[in-house]
C-alpha cells in the first residue's frame, strides 16, 4: 500500500479490507505498521475491531483469522506474525495509542463464560472485578460489555483458544510449538515478569505519567443492586491513587491484573459452584468440554504463575500486610503475594475436578494430570537449582506447608478422584501405567504426606475448640502484656480458619470430607483382603506362583474373586494359570492342527503303545545312553508329574501310566509345511520321495542323538 494520506476513515477501512484479499501477509503487515505510526487515534479507532477479528478470528467463528493455533515456526509467515503481535510490536502499539484516548469496544454478553453470563442475566454482580461497571444496553437490546482497547484485545486473544479448530489435510504438529502457544508464553513473561517491573506504555500524558483507564468513563448503565465495588482485588490500586505523583509501576499494574483476570475467566471459569454440584448427576449435560490444547495452555499459565509468585522478595513473603506505615511494598510485589490464591485457586480446582470426571480413559489424560501435578508442586518453579531426577531424597521444605494447607482439596479430593479413575483405566498400556507412577512419585516426596495429613487434622479440629480460644484479633503482643504462646495460638487458629474456609467455600458448609489418610480410603486399596490372601500363601514355589493370582479371598468351595481381582483380570494385570491337566493325547483339537490327522495318528500311536508298551517302559528305565535316548523320543512320565497343583480347582494333575509314543506333532500344519518344503528341496536335488524320507529320518535321529549327548550342558548354559 502506498504511503498513507489523510482520508476518511471509511476509505481507510475499505482499502484495508480490499488489500486483505489481494496482498500477501508481509505487505499487509508493512502497510499496517505505517498506518499505526502515522494515523491519529480517532481514525485508527474505527479499524481496530476489524483488525482484531482479522488476526484472531471473529467470536462467532465465521472469520478464521490468521490461524495462530495452526501456525508453526517452520511456516514462512511465523516470524512476520510474531513480530507484529509482539508485546513491543505494532499491534500492541496500536492498543496503547487507543488506550490513551480511552476508547471503548463492545463484547456481547453471550460470548462470556457460562457462569459469568448467567450471573449477569440474573442481575447478580460477577465475582470478577474485570466485569464491573461495564454493562450497557445498546439500541439492539443485546447486553454487551464495554472493554477498553487492552481488555478488548486480550479477550479476543484468549477467546481464540476456545474456537473450534479444523486441521487442513495432512496437517500434523505439536500444540506447544504453535504461534498461539508461544505468544501466550511471551505475554505472560512480559506482563507478569519474574524480575523487574512491567515496561511502561509508550504513550503518556502531558505530565509524564502513564494514563490508566478511569472508572468514571465506564458505562453509566449498571444492574440494580450493584452498589460501590472496588475494580481491583488489590488493597491499593491505581484507580485510587493520584496521577501526578503516582509510581509508574503502580500505574502499570492494571495491565498485569487485567491480562491475568482475562485469561483465568475465559480459560477456567466455565464451572460455577452450583454447576459443579449439579454435574455430579449423570443426567446433567456437560456445558463445556476443553480440548487437550486448551489444557496445555492452562498448564503453561499455572507454571508461569508459580514462577511469578515465587519471585517475591524474601522480605515480602509474610502473608500479613506491613505493619509500619513507612514500609513500602510495590504493587507488583503485593500482587505476587496474592495472585495464586485469589485469582486462580477455586476456578482451577473446579476446572480440574470436571476434567478428572469427564475426560476419556486414554493416554490424552496426561495433559490434565501434568497440569494438576504442576499446580500442587510450586517448589518446582522457584528458580532454584533442581535436584537430579535420580535423587531419591526429594524433600518438600516446611515453607510450603501453608500452600499445601490452603489448597487441601486440590491434594486430597483430586487424588481420590484420580484413584477411582485409575481403577477403571487399562494399566496394561505403558502410558497409563506411567501416569500412576508419576502420581505415586509426587506424593511420595519427603514431608508432603505429613503436610497433607496435618492439613486434614486442622480441618477436622472440632468447632468448640476454636470458639473456646480467644477470638481473632483479640490477642496481646508480648510488649502489651501478652505472651509468645498467645501469638502462637493465634497463628494456629488463623491457619485452621484458612483451611476450613478453603474447603467450605468449594464443597459447602454441609460437606462430608473424606480423609486421604482415613480408614475409608485405605479400605478402598483392599488392604485387608490382600493381607488375608498373602497370609494364606507359603514360601514354597507353588505359593510363590500363587502370589501372581488375581486378588481373591478363601471361600468354602475355593478362592473367590474380589472387586479388585476382577479389575486386575479386566486390565490384564493378573490371570489364573489355567492348564489342561488330563491326558495330553486327548486334549481338544487346536486350530493349528488337522483334525483327521490328529485322530489317525492317535489310533496309530495307541496301537503301537499297546503292543510295545512294556518294551518302551523297560528302555526308558535304563540309566545308560540307550535309556537317555529312549526318554528323548518317548514321553517322560516326570513331565506330567511336574504340572503344579491347581489352587482353584483343587484337583490333582493327570499322571500317565508309562512312557509312550506320541505322533500328534505330525498333525500340526506347521510340521506338515516344513516336511513339504523339505521334499520340494529334495526334488530340486533330484532326490526321490524314498530318499528324502530316509534323509529326514536320519536327520531327526542325529538331532536326537546330539540332544541326548549335549542337551543337559546346553540347558545349563
C-alpha positions, 0 to 999 in steps of 0.5 A: 500500500502506498504511503498513507494520506489523510482520508476518511476513515471509511476509505481507510477501512475499505482499502484495508479490507480490499488489500486483505484479499489481494496482498500477501501477509508481509505487505499487509503487515508493512502497510499496517505498521505505517498506518499505526505510526502515522494515523491519529487515534480517532481514525485508527479507532474505527479499524481496530475491531476489524483488525482484531477479528482479522488476526484472531478470528471473529467470536462467532467463528465465521472469520478464521483469522490468521490461524495462530493455533495452526501456525508453526515456526517452520511456516514462512509467515511465523516470524512476520506474525510474531513480530507484529503481535509482539508485546513491543510490536505494532499491534500492541502499539496500536492498543496503547495509542487507543488506550490513551484516548480511552476508547471503548469496544463492545463484547456481547454478553453471550460470548462470556463464560457460562457462569459469568453470563448467567450471573449477569442475566440474573442481575447478580454482580460477577465475582470478577472485578474485570466485569464491573461497571461495564454493562450497557444496553445498546439500541439492539437490546443485546447486553454487551460489555464495554472493554477498553482497547487492552481488555478488548484485545486480550479477550479476543486473544484468549477467546481464540483458544476456545474456537473450534479448530479444523486441521487442513489435510495432512496437517500434523504438529505439536500444540506447544510449538504453535504461534498461539502457544508461544505468544501466550508464553511471551505475554505472560513473561512480559506482563507478569515478569519474574524480575523487574517491573512491567515496561511502561506504555509508550504513550503518556500524558502531558505530565509524564505519567502513564494514563490508566483507564478511569472508572468514571468513563465506564458505562453509566448503565449498571444492574440494580443492586450493584452498589460501590465495588472496588475494580481491583482485588488489590488493597491499593490500586491505581484507580485510587491513587493520584496521577501526578505523583503516582509510581509508574509501576503502580500505574502499570499494574492494571495491565498485569491484573487485567491480562491475568483476570482475562485469561483465568475467566475465559480459560477456567471459569466455565464451572460455577459452584452450583454447576459443579454440584449439579454435574455430579448427576449423570443426567446433567449435560456437560456445558463445556468440554476443553480440548487437550490444547486448551489444557496445555495452555492452562498448564503453561499459565499455572507454571508461569504463575508459580514462577511469578509468585515465587519471585517475591522478595524474601522480605515480602513473603509474610502473608500479613500486610506491613505493619509500619506505615513507612514500609513500602511494598510495590504493587507488583510485589503485593500482587505476587503475594496474592495472585495464586490464591485469589485469582486462580485457586477455586476456578482451577480446582473446579476446572480440574475436578470436571476434567478428572470426571469427564475426560476419556480413559486414554493416554490424552489424560496426561495433559490434565494430570501434568497440569494438576501435578504442576499446580500442587508442586510450586517448589518446582518453579522457584528458580532454584537449582533442581535436584537430579531426577535420580535423587531419591531424597526429594524433600518438600521444605516446611515453607510450603506447608501453608500452600499445601494447607490452603489448597487441601482439596486440590491434594486430597479430593483430586487424588481420590478422584484420580484413584477411582479413575485409575481403577477403571483405566487399562494399566496394561498400556505403558502410558497409563501405567506411567501416569500412576507412577508419576502420581505415586512419585509426587506424593511420595516426596519427603514431608508432603504426606505429613503436610497433607495429613496435618492439613486434614487434622486442622480441618477436622479440629472440632468447632468448640475448640476454636470458639473456646480460644480467644477470638481473632484479633483479640490477642496481646503482643508480648510488649502489651502484656501478652505472651509468645504462646498467645501469638502462637495460638493465634497463628494456629487458629488463623491457619485452621480458619484458612483451611476450613474456609478453603474447603467450605467455600468449594464443597459447602458448609454441609460437606462430608470430607473424606480423609486421604489418610482415613480408614475409608480410603485405605479400605478402598486399596483392599488392604485387608483382603490382600493381607488375608490372601498373602497370609494364606500363601507359603514360601514354597514355589507353588505359593510363590506362583500363587502370589501372581493370582488375581486378588481373591479371598478363601471361600468354602468351595475355593478362592473367590474373586474380589472387586479388585481381582476382577479389575486386575483380570479386566486390565490384564494385570493378573490371570489364573494359570489355567492348564489342561491337566488330563491326558495330553493325547486327548486334549481338544483339537487346536486350530493349528492342527488337522483334525483327521490327522490328529485322530489317525495318528492317535489310533496309530500311536495307541496301537503301537503303545499297546503292543510295545508298551512294556518294551518302551517302559523297560528302555526308558528305565535304563540309566545308560545312553540307550535309556537317555535316548529312549526318554528323548523320543518317548514321553517322560512320565516326570513331565506330567508329574511336574504340572503344579497343583491347581489352587482353584480347582483343587484337583490333582494333575493327570499322571500317565501310566508309562512312557509312550509314543506320541505322533500328534506333532505330525498333525500340526500344519506347521510340521506338515509345511516344513516336511513339504518344503523339505521334499520340494528341496529334495526334488530340486536335488533330484532326490526321490520321495524314498530318499528324502524320507530316509534323509529326514529320518536320519536327520531327526535321529542325529538331532536326537542323538546330539540332544541326548549327548549335549542337551543337559550342558546346553540347558545349563548354559 
